[in-house]
Amino acid sequence: MPEYEVSWTIELEAPGPVEAARAALAIHRNPASWATVFTVRSDTEDVTVDLDPEHTDPSGHGTRT
C-alpha cells in the first residue's frame, strides 16, 4: 500500500508557535470547520483534495446538509 503525506494549511496570528499550533488544532477539530481541503503528496504526485467541493457541509463530512 502506498504512503502519503497529508497536510492542511492555515494562516493565523498568534503570540508564538505553540499558540499557533493550538489555534490551528482547535479550528481543525471544530465540527463547524470548513477545513476540508488537503494537499496529499506521494512519491509520484502532489494532489489537492477537497472533501466538500460544493461547500455544502460545514461539519467537514462532505455530505449535503
PDB file of N, CA, C and O in Angstrom:
ATOM      1  N   MET A   1       0.842  -1.165   0.000  1.00  0.00           N
ATOM      2  CA  MET A   1       0.000   0.000   0.000  1.00  0.00           C
ATOM      3  C   MET A   1       0.899   1.243   0.000  1.00  0.00           C
ATOM      4  O   MET A   1       1.868   1.288   0.758  1.00  0.00           O
ATOM      5  N   PRO A   2       0.603   2.251  -0.828  1.00  0.00           N
ATOM      6  CA  PRO A   2       1.448   3.440  -0.878  1.00  0.00           C
ATOM      7  C   PRO A   2       1.311   4.301   0.382  1.00  0.00           C
ATOM      8  O   PRO A   2       0.304   4.246   1.088  1.00  0.00           O
ATOM      9  N   GLU A   3       2.341   5.087   0.637  1.00  0.00           N
ATOM     10  CA  GLU A   3       2.302   6.034   1.753  1.00  0.00           C
ATOM     11  C   GLU A   3       2.048   7.424   1.213  1.00  0.00           C
ATOM     12  O   GLU A   3       2.481   7.764   0.113  1.00  0.00           O
ATOM     13  N   TYR A   4       1.337   8.231   2.001  1.00  0.00           N
ATOM     14  CA  TYR A   4       1.006   9.598   1.617  1.00  0.00           C
ATOM     15  C   TYR A   4       1.334  10.548   2.757  1.00  0.00           C
ATOM     16  O   TYR A   4       1.234  10.190   3.930  1.00  0.00           O
ATOM     17  N   GLU A   5       1.721  11.745   2.402  1.00  0.00           N
ATOM     18  CA  GLU A   5       1.864  12.837   3.362  1.00  0.00           C
ATOM     19  C   GLU A   5       0.674  13.754   3.125  1.00  0.00           C
ATOM     20  O   GLU A   5       0.495  14.271   2.022  1.00  0.00           O
ATOM     21  N   VAL A   6      -0.135  13.956   4.148  1.00  0.00           N
ATOM     22  CA  VAL A   6      -1.333  14.771   4.023  1.00  0.00           C
ATOM     23  C   VAL A   6      -1.157  16.013   4.888  1.00  0.00           C
ATOM     24  O   VAL A   6      -0.820  15.921   6.068  1.00  0.00           O
ATOM     25  N   SER A   7      -1.393  17.185   4.279  1.00  0.00           N
ATOM     26  CA  SER A   7      -1.235  18.423   5.043  1.00  0.00           C
ATOM     27  C   SER A   7      -2.412  19.352   4.817  1.00  0.00           C
ATOM     28  O   SER A   7      -3.073  19.318   3.779  1.00  0.00           O
ATOM     29  N   TRP A   8      -2.650  20.170   5.805  1.00  0.00           N
ATOM     30  CA  TRP A   8      -3.678  21.187   5.789  1.00  0.00           C
ATOM     31  C   TRP A   8      -2.992  22.465   6.219  1.00  0.00           C
ATOM     32  O   TRP A   8      -2.224  22.456   7.181  1.00  0.00           O
ATOM     33  N   THR A   9      -3.249  23.562   5.530  1.00  0.00           N
ATOM     34  CA  THR A   9      -2.551  24.807   5.810  1.00  0.00           C
ATOM     35  C   THR A   9      -3.540  25.903   6.176  1.00  0.00           C
ATOM     36  O   THR A   9      -4.615  26.017   5.588  1.00  0.00           O
ATOM     37  N   ILE A  10      -3.151  26.704   7.159  1.00  0.00           N
ATOM     38  CA  ILE A  10      -3.945  27.859   7.557  1.00  0.00           C
ATOM     39  C   ILE A  10      -2.985  28.965   7.969  1.00  0.00           C
ATOM     40  O   ILE A  10      -1.936  28.702   8.557  1.00  0.00           O
ATOM     41  N   GLU A  11      -3.348  30.190   7.658  1.00  0.00           N
ATOM     42  CA  GLU A  11      -2.577  31.342   8.129  1.00  0.00           C
ATOM     43  C   GLU A  11      -3.355  31.995   9.258  1.00  0.00           C
ATOM     44  O   GLU A  11      -4.543  32.287   9.119  1.00  0.00           O
ATOM     45  N   LEU A  12      -2.673  32.221  10.384  1.00  0.00           N
ATOM     46  CA  LEU A  12      -3.319  32.885  11.506  1.00  0.00           C
ATOM     47  C   LEU A  12      -2.283  33.619  12.331  1.00  0.00           C
ATOM     48  O   LEU A  12      -1.084  33.366  12.222  1.00  0.00           O
ATOM     49  N   GLU A  13      -2.759  34.520  13.148  1.00  0.00           N
ATOM     50  CA  GLU A  13      -1.872  35.277  14.037  1.00  0.00           C
ATOM     51  C   GLU A  13      -1.931  34.664  15.425  1.00  0.00           C
ATOM     52  O   GLU A  13      -2.994  34.258  15.896  1.00  0.00           O
ATOM     53  N   ALA A  14      -0.767  34.601  16.079  1.00  0.00           N
ATOM     54  CA  ALA A  14      -0.675  34.055  17.436  1.00  0.00           C
ATOM     55  C   ALA A  14       0.588  34.602  18.084  1.00  0.00           C
ATOM     56  O   ALA A  14       1.502  35.041  17.388  1.00  0.00           O
ATOM     57  N   PRO A  15       0.645  34.578  19.416  1.00  0.00           N
ATOM     58  CA  PRO A  15       1.824  35.082  20.122  1.00  0.00           C
ATOM     59  C   PRO A  15       3.083  34.259  19.889  1.00  0.00           C
ATOM     60  O   PRO A  15       4.191  34.776  20.033  1.00  0.00           O
ATOM     61  N   GLY A  16       2.931  32.994  19.535  1.00  0.00           N
ATOM     62  CA  GLY A  16       4.094  32.132  19.335  1.00  0.00           C
ATOM     63  C   GLY A  16       3.700  30.861  18.612  1.00  0.00           C
ATOM     64  O   GLY A  16       2.519  30.650  18.334  1.00  0.00           O
ATOM     65  N   PRO A  17       4.681  29.997  18.298  1.00  0.00           N
ATOM     66  CA  PRO A  17       4.405  28.790  17.531  1.00  0.00           C
ATOM     67  C   PRO A  17       3.504  27.783  18.238  1.00  0.00           C
ATOM     68  O   PRO A  17       2.679  27.141  17.587  1.00  0.00           O
ATOM     69  N   VAL A  18       3.640  27.632  19.536  1.00  0.00           N
ATOM     70  CA  VAL A  18       2.794  26.680  20.260  1.00  0.00           C
ATOM     71  C   VAL A  18       1.349  27.162  20.251  1.00  0.00           C
ATOM     72  O   VAL A  18       0.425  26.373  20.052  1.00  0.00           O
ATOM     73  N   GLU A  19       1.160  28.448  20.466  1.00  0.00           N
ATOM     74  CA  GLU A  19      -0.188  29.009  20.446  1.00  0.00           C
ATOM     75  C   GLU A  19      -0.800  28.911  19.040  1.00  0.00           C
ATOM     76  O   GLU A  19      -1.999  28.671  18.897  1.00  0.00           O
ATOM     77  N   ALA A  20       0.022  29.096  18.017  1.00  0.00           N
ATOM     78  CA  ALA A  20      -0.453  28.967  16.638  1.00  0.00           C
ATOM     79  C   ALA A  20      -0.894  27.529  16.357  1.00  0.00           C
ATOM     80  O   ALA A  20      -1.933  27.305  15.736  1.00  0.00           O
ATOM     81  N   ALA A  21      -0.107  26.568  16.811  1.00  0.00           N
ATOM     82  CA  ALA A  21      -0.463  25.169  16.614  1.00  0.00           C
ATOM     83  C   ALA A  21      -1.751  24.826  17.360  1.00  0.00           C
ATOM     84  O   ALA A  21      -2.600  24.108  16.832  1.00  0.00           O
ATOM     85  N   ARG A  22      -1.899  25.331  18.577  1.00  0.00           N
ATOM     86  CA  ARG A  22      -3.124  25.072  19.348  1.00  0.00           C
ATOM     87  C   ARG A  22      -4.342  25.692  18.668  1.00  0.00           C
ATOM     88  O   ARG A  22      -5.406  25.075  18.616  1.00  0.00           O
ATOM     89  N   ALA A  23      -4.190  26.904  18.151  1.00  0.00           N
ATOM     90  CA  ALA A  23      -5.307  27.561  17.460  1.00  0.00           C
ATOM     91  C   ALA A  23      -5.691  26.791  16.198  1.00  0.00           C
ATOM     92  O   ALA A  23      -6.877  26.613  15.921  1.00  0.00           O
ATOM     93  N   ALA A  24      -4.706  26.336  15.437  1.00  0.00           N
ATOM     94  CA  ALA A  24      -4.981  25.567  14.222  1.00  0.00           C
ATOM     95  C   ALA A  24      -5.673  24.247  14.558  1.00  0.00           C
ATOM     96  O   ALA A  24      -6.605  23.839  13.865  1.00  0.00           O
ATOM     97  N   LEU A  25      -5.227  23.590  15.602  1.00  0.00           N
ATOM     98  CA  LEU A  25      -5.849  22.328  16.014  1.00  0.00           C
ATOM     99  C   LEU A  25      -7.296  22.554  16.429  1.00  0.00           C
ATOM    100  O   LEU A  25      -8.173  21.764  16.080  1.00  0.00           O
ATOM    101  N   ALA A  26      -7.551  23.620  17.166  1.00  0.00           N
ATOM    102  CA  ALA A  26      -8.922  23.918  17.587  1.00  0.00           C
ATOM    103  C   ALA A  26      -9.820  24.174  16.381  1.00  0.00           C
ATOM    104  O   ALA A  26     -10.966  23.727  16.354  1.00  0.00           O
ATOM    105  N   ILE A  27      -9.312  24.884  15.395  1.00  0.00           N
ATOM    106  CA  ILE A  27     -10.089  25.141  14.176  1.00  0.00           C
ATOM    107  C   ILE A  27     -10.342  23.850  13.432  1.00  0.00           C
ATOM    108  O   ILE A  27     -11.455  23.605  12.967  1.00  0.00           O
ATOM    109  N   HIS A  28      -9.321  23.023  13.317  1.00  0.00           N
ATOM    110  CA  HIS A  28      -9.462  21.785  12.553  1.00  0.00           C
ATOM    111  C   HIS A  28     -10.410  20.804  13.227  1.00  0.00           C
ATOM    112  O   HIS A  28     -11.110  20.059  12.541  1.00  0.00           O
ATOM    113  N   ARG A  29     -10.449  20.787  14.546  1.00  0.00           N
ATOM    114  CA  ARG A  29     -11.325  19.860  15.277  1.00  0.00           C
ATOM    115  C   ARG A  29     -12.746  20.385  15.444  1.00  0.00           C
ATOM    116  O   ARG A  29     -13.638  19.638  15.844  1.00  0.00           O
ATOM    117  N   ASN A  30     -12.963  21.651  15.145  1.00  0.00           N
ATOM    118  CA  ASN A  30     -14.281  22.253  15.294  1.00  0.00           C
ATOM    119  C   ASN A  30     -15.252  21.602  14.305  1.00  0.00           C
ATOM    120  O   ASN A  30     -14.997  21.630  13.102  1.00  0.00           O
ATOM    121  N   PRO A  31     -16.355  21.017  14.777  1.00  0.00           N
ATOM    122  CA  PRO A  31     -17.295  20.363  13.865  1.00  0.00           C
ATOM    123  C   PRO A  31     -17.876  21.307  12.807  1.00  0.00           C
ATOM    124  O   PRO A  31     -18.323  20.845  11.757  1.00  0.00           O
ATOM    125  N   ALA A  32     -17.877  22.595  13.060  1.00  0.00           N
ATOM    126  CA  ALA A  32     -18.404  23.561  12.091  1.00  0.00           C
ATOM    127  C   ALA A  32     -17.318  24.059  11.135  1.00  0.00           C
ATOM    128  O   ALA A  32     -17.582  24.919  10.295  1.00  0.00           O
ATOM    129  N   SER A  33     -16.116  23.534  11.255  1.00  0.00           N
ATOM    130  CA  SER A  33     -14.997  23.986  10.429  1.00  0.00           C
ATOM    131  C   SER A  33     -15.171  23.596   8.973  1.00  0.00           C
ATOM    132  O   SER A  33     -15.682  22.521   8.660  1.00  0.00           O
ATOM    133  N   TRP A  34     -14.739  24.483   8.088  1.00  0.00           N
ATOM    134  CA  TRP A  34     -14.741  24.205   6.648  1.00  0.00           C
ATOM    135  C   TRP A  34     -13.357  23.753   6.212  1.00  0.00           C
ATOM    136  O   TRP A  34     -13.020  23.875   5.034  1.00  0.00           O
ATOM    137  N   ALA A  35     -12.555  23.241   7.117  1.00  0.00           N
ATOM    138  CA  ALA A  35     -11.191  22.785   6.806  1.00  0.00           C
ATOM    139  C   ALA A  35     -11.250  21.437   6.124  1.00  0.00           C
ATOM    140  O   ALA A  35     -10.979  20.408   6.743  1.00  0.00           O
ATOM    141  N   THR A  36     -11.606  21.441   4.837  1.00  0.00           N
ATOM    142  CA  THR A  36     -11.812  20.190   4.112  1.00  0.00           C
ATOM    143  C   THR A  36     -10.877  20.032   2.921  1.00  0.00           C
ATOM    144  O   THR A  36     -10.984  19.058   2.176  1.00  0.00           O
ATOM    145  N   VAL A  37      -9.958  20.982   2.730  1.00  0.00           N
ATOM    146  CA  VAL A  37      -9.046  20.917   1.584  1.00  0.00           C
ATOM    147  C   VAL A  37      -7.655  20.528   2.089  1.00  0.00           C
ATOM    148  O   VAL A  37      -7.112  21.154   3.000  1.00  0.00           O
ATOM    149  N   PHE A  38      -7.090  19.480   1.479  1.00  0.00           N
ATOM    150  CA  PHE A  38      -5.806  18.944   1.904  1.00  0.00           C
ATOM    151  C   PHE A  38      -4.868  18.823   0.706  1.00  0.00           C
ATOM    152  O   PHE A  38      -5.310  18.641  -0.429  1.00  0.00           O
ATOM    153  N   THR A  39      -3.586  18.924   0.971  1.00  0.00           N
ATOM    154  CA  THR A  39      -2.575  18.597  -0.022  1.00  0.00           C
ATOM    155  C   THR A  39      -2.086  17.197   0.304  1.00  0.00           C
ATOM    156  O   THR A  39      -1.655  16.924   1.424  1.00  0.00           O
ATOM    157  N   VAL A  40      -2.157  16.317  -0.678  1.00  0.00           N
ATOM    158  CA  VAL A  40      -1.764  14.921  -0.490  1.00  0.00           C
ATOM    159  C   VAL A  40      -0.571  14.641  -1.399  1.00  0.00           C
ATOM    160  O   VAL A  40      -0.661  14.772  -2.620  1.00  0.00           O
ATOM    161  N   ARG A  41       0.551  14.252  -0.785  1.00  0.00           N
ATOM    162  CA  ARG A  41       1.784  14.002  -1.531  1.00  0.00           C
ATOM    163  C   ARG A  41       2.156  12.529  -1.467  1.00  0.00           C
ATOM    164  O   ARG A  41       2.036  11.876  -0.431  1.00  0.00           O
ATOM    165  N   SER A  42       2.607  12.032  -2.602  1.00  0.00           N
ATOM    166  CA  SER A  42       3.148  10.675  -2.657  1.00  0.00           C
ATOM    167  C   SER A  42       4.503  10.754  -3.335  1.00  0.00           C
ATOM    168  O   SER A  42       4.987  11.848  -3.625  1.00  0.00           O
ATOM    169  N   ASP A  43       5.111   9.630  -3.587  1.00  0.00           N
ATOM    170  CA  ASP A  43       6.397   9.608  -4.287  1.00  0.00           C
ATOM    171  C   ASP A  43       6.272  10.111  -5.720  1.00  0.00           C
ATOM    172  O   ASP A  43       7.258  10.549  -6.313  1.00  0.00           O
ATOM    173  N   THR A  44       5.071  10.049  -6.275  1.00  0.00           N
ATOM    174  CA  THR A  44       4.908  10.368  -7.691  1.00  0.00           C
ATOM    175  C   THR A  44       4.094  11.610  -7.993  1.00  0.00           C
ATOM    176  O   THR A  44       4.158  12.115  -9.114  1.00  0.00           O
ATOM    177  N   GLU A  45       3.317  12.131  -7.022  1.00  0.00           N
ATOM    178  CA  GLU A  45       2.481  13.291  -7.331  1.00  0.00           C
ATOM    179  C   GLU A  45       2.055  14.054  -6.088  1.00  0.00           C
ATOM    180  O   GLU A  45       2.088  13.531  -4.973  1.00  0.00           O
ATOM    181  N   ASP A  46       1.655  15.304  -6.304  1.00  0.00           N
ATOM    182  CA  ASP A  46       1.025  16.142  -5.296  1.00  0.00           C
ATOM    183  C   ASP A  46      -0.390  16.430  -5.794  1.00  0.00           C
ATOM    184  O   ASP A  46      -0.578  16.853  -6.934  1.00  0.00           O
ATOM    185  N   VAL A  47      -1.372  16.201  -4.942  1.00  0.00           N
ATOM    186  CA  VAL A  47      -2.761  16.392  -5.328  1.00  0.00           C
ATOM    187  C   VAL A  47      -3.460  17.226  -4.271  1.00  0.00           C
ATOM    188  O   VAL A  47      -3.239  17.027  -3.077  1.00  0.00           O
ATOM    189  N   THR A  48      -4.304  18.163  -4.699  1.00  0.00           N
ATOM    190  CA  THR A  48      -5.170  18.882  -3.781  1.00  0.00           C
ATOM    191  C   THR A  48      -6.501  18.153  -3.745  1.00  0.00           C
ATOM    192  O   THR A  48      -7.128  17.940  -4.783  1.00  0.00           O
ATOM    193  N   VAL A  49      -6.933  17.770  -2.546  1.00  0.00           N
ATOM    194  CA  VAL A  49      -8.182  17.028  -2.373  1.00  0.00           C
ATOM    195  C   VAL A  49      -9.140  17.884  -1.553  1.00  0.00           C
ATOM    196  O   VAL A  49      -8.834  18.271  -0.425  1.00  0.00           O
ATOM    197  N   ASP A  50     -10.307  18.176  -2.135  1.00  0.00           N
ATOM    198  CA  ASP A  50     -11.356  18.909  -1.437  1.00  0.00           C
ATOM    199  C   ASP A  50     -12.459  17.911  -1.112  1.00  0.00           C
ATOM    200  O   ASP A  50     -13.141  17.424  -2.013  1.00  0.00           O
ATOM    201  N   LEU A  51     -12.637  17.605   0.163  1.00  0.00           N
ATOM    202  CA  LEU A  51     -13.634  16.623   0.578  1.00  0.00           C
ATOM    203  C   LEU A  51     -15.052  17.181   0.573  1.00  0.00           C
ATOM    204  O   LEU A  51     -16.010  16.440   0.792  1.00  0.00           O
ATOM    205  N   ASP A  52     -15.190  18.470   0.327  1.00  0.00           N
ATOM    206  CA  ASP A  52     -16.506  19.102   0.233  1.00  0.00           C
ATOM    207  C   ASP A  52     -16.470  20.135  -0.888  1.00  0.00           C
ATOM    208  O   ASP A  52     -16.589  21.331  -0.619  1.00  0.00           O
ATOM    209  N   PRO A  53     -16.308  19.701  -2.146  1.00  0.00           N
ATOM    210  CA  PRO A  53     -16.102  20.635  -3.250  1.00  0.00           C
ATOM    211  C   PRO A  53     -17.253  21.593  -3.502  1.00  0.00           C
ATOM    212  O   PRO A  53     -17.048  22.667  -4.067  1.00  0.00           O
ATOM    213  N   GLU A  54     -18.451  21.227  -3.097  1.00  0.00           N
ATOM    214  CA  GLU A  54     -19.589  22.125  -3.288  1.00  0.00           C
ATOM    215  C   GLU A  54     -19.829  23.013  -2.064  1.00  0.00           C
ATOM    216  O   GLU A  54     -20.760  23.817  -2.056  1.00  0.00           O
ATOM    217  N   HIS A  55     -18.999  22.871  -1.040  1.00  0.00           N
ATOM    218  CA  HIS A  55     -19.103  23.662   0.195  1.00  0.00           C
ATOM    219  C   HIS A  55     -20.511  23.591   0.781  1.00  0.00           C
ATOM    220  O   HIS A  55     -21.108  24.606   1.138  1.00  0.00           O
ATOM    221  N   THR A  56     -21.018  22.374   0.867  1.00  0.00           N
ATOM    222  CA  THR A  56     -22.378  22.172   1.357  1.00  0.00           C
ATOM    223  C   THR A  56     -22.440  21.714   2.803  1.00  0.00           C
ATOM    224  O   THR A  56     -23.509  21.727   3.413  1.00  0.00           O
ATOM    225  N   ASP A  57     -21.306  21.309   3.357  1.00  0.00           N
ATOM    226  CA  ASP A  57     -21.345  20.703   4.686  1.00  0.00           C
ATOM    227  C   ASP A  57     -20.340  21.339   5.630  1.00  0.00           C
ATOM    228  O   ASP A  57     -19.160  20.992   5.585  1.00  0.00           O
ATOM    229  N   PRO A  58     -20.771  22.264   6.485  1.00  0.00           N
ATOM    230  CA  PRO A  58     -19.830  22.890   7.408  1.00  0.00           C
ATOM    231  C   PRO A  58     -19.261  21.945   8.451  1.00  0.00           C
ATOM    232  O   PRO A  58     -18.317  22.316   9.149  1.00  0.00           O
ATOM    233  N   SER A  59     -19.798  20.736   8.584  1.00  0.00           N
ATOM    234  CA  SER A  59     -19.253  19.786   9.559  1.00  0.00           C
ATOM    235  C   SER A  59     -17.963  19.147   9.043  1.00  0.00           C
ATOM    236  O   SER A  59     -17.210  18.568   9.826  1.00  0.00           O
ATOM    237  N   GLY A  60     -17.697  19.242   7.737  1.00  0.00           N
ATOM    238  CA  GLY A  60     -16.499  18.637   7.188  1.00  0.00           C
ATOM    239  C   GLY A  60     -16.666  17.195   6.774  1.00  0.00           C
ATOM    240  O   GLY A  60     -15.684  16.553   6.400  1.00  0.00           O
ATOM    241  N   HIS A  61     -17.873  16.659   6.826  1.00  0.00           N
ATOM    242  CA  HIS A  61     -18.091  15.272   6.463  1.00  0.00           C
ATOM    243  C   HIS A  61     -18.291  15.091   4.954  1.00  0.00           C
ATOM    244  O   HIS A  61     -18.349  13.964   4.462  1.00  0.00           O
ATOM    245  N   GLY A  62     -18.394  16.202   4.228  1.00  0.00           N
ATOM    246  CA  GLY A  62     -18.506  16.125   2.777  1.00  0.00           C
ATOM    247  C   GLY A  62     -19.860  15.621   2.303  1.00  0.00           C
ATOM    248  O   GLY A  62     -19.964  15.058   1.213  1.00  0.00           O
ATOM    249  N   THR A  63     -20.897  15.815   3.106  1.00  0.00           N
ATOM    250  CA  THR A  63     -22.225  15.404   2.685  1.00  0.00           C
ATOM    251  C   THR A  63     -23.135  16.612   2.643  1.00  0.00           C
ATOM    252  O   THR A  63     -22.945  17.561   3.403  1.00  0.00           O
ATOM    253  N   ARG A  64     -24.118  16.588   1.765  1.00  0.00           N
ATOM    254  CA  ARG A  64     -25.037  17.704   1.614  1.00  0.00           C
ATOM    255  C   ARG A  64     -25.894  17.852   2.874  1.00  0.00           C
ATOM    256  O   ARG A  64     -26.399  16.869   3.415  1.00  0.00           O
ATOM    257  N   THR A  65     -26.048  19.098   3.331  1.00  0.00           N
ATOM    258  CA  THR A  65     -26.860  19.360   4.522  1.00  0.00           C
ATOM    259  C   THR A  65     -28.262  19.736   4.132  1.00  0.00           C
ATOM    260  O   THR A  65     -29.096  19.994   5.000  1.00  0.00           O
TER     261      THR A  65
END
